[in-house]
Amino acid sequence: MFEKTADKRLRRRRVMILSVLLMFGCSMVLPLTGYLLVDDIQAQDTTNDEAKTAGDDDVNPRAAFWREVRQGTAGYSAVTGQEANVLIQNGGQNWRQIRNGPIATIGAWAILGIIGVLAVYHLITGGYKMPDRTGRKVLRWPAADRAIHWTMAVLFIILAITGMSLLWGRAVLIPVMGKEVFAGWAQIAKPIHDYLSLPFALMLIVALLKWLRHNIPKAYDIEWLLKGGGYLGGGHPPAGFSNAGEKALYWTLVIAGGGLIVSGFFLLFPNLGTVREDMQLHNIIHGITAVVCITFVCLHIYLATIGSEGALEGMLHGYVDERYAMNHHPLWWDEIKDQKGARETSRGGAPSPAPAAPRRD
């Protein structure tokens, strides 16, 4: 019996480690697909260089004229369309400075900072380890919830990789990969990011609506936050089906995720009457909200895998050990511990009534 338990624990640890390695592996491998288009990009660059050389002799001496153009002065154009009479919209320079300045710089520090803090924390503490297991299981995440979560998670990781590649490509990837290879990867990443954004938005909306009932703030959430969820010592603070940390992630996705979806919609469909100034604003909002979501998701991935033993089991198999429920979600455990004989297909964790799966020895 002891050997079987040890084998199960070993398999669980392998699954968690492989999940983390797979996510980091994808982030390293996907950009390298740019090498597949190197030849095409080099050919295009050669043609562009020839055209540029031919035009080098045409130097425009009318500096004053171009300064006026850069001020956004409207002129006459036979082309009909929105903002057609403005040759150069100088707001683009301001947008570029904000995007490549505060957003890129602070965003990089935020993401790398949370990863660094989690790495130091794990090296010092080793993460939370469940002291003992009862061997009995309770249903936490039904199959439908798990399907929504993993579909959304896979889409988010792909969108994060492609989005970060486009945001930090010039500063990070080009020096490593070269311009030709990055151009090839960008040609792949951009359409992937665009096409997968729509199903991700749909899954995020479904998930937020479905899990709203679990994430209503409660008074005891304050104690959970003050004690750092018990990860800094001091025992396990009170928590229902969702603890205060999970609720913080949920409402971050509501606010920042909502901003991400709305701004991304206007960027994806630029022909809906949106002027360039508004497009630049949507791009800035998209970058800020994306960095916020990625930062919080990095924390979530750690706490749901190697940072807290037993958490990933619920999202992989649906069931968690009773001991995990007792320690991390004691108020939810109090609601379900006396209920027996419920069907396995019941919706685990709903507060009223609070169904649970039958104990399985």
Secondary structure, DSSP 8 states (H G I E B T S, - for coil): -HHHHHHHHHHHHHHHHHHHHHHHHHHHHGGGGGGGGHHHHHHHHHHHHHHHHHTTT-----HHHHHHHHTT-----SS-STTTT-S--THHHHHHHHIIIIIHHHHHHHHHHHHHHHHHHHHHH--B--S---S-EEE-S-HHHHHHHHHHHHHHHHHHHHHHHHHHIIIIIHHHH-HHHHHHHHHHHHHHHHHHHHHHHHHHHHHHHHTGGG----TTHHHHHHTGGGTTSS------SS-HHHHHHHHHHHHHHHHHHHHHHHHH-TTSS--HHHHHHHHHHHHHHHHHHHHHHHHHHHHHTTTBTTHHHHHHHSEEEHHHHHHH-HHHHHHHTT--S--TTS-TT-SSS--------
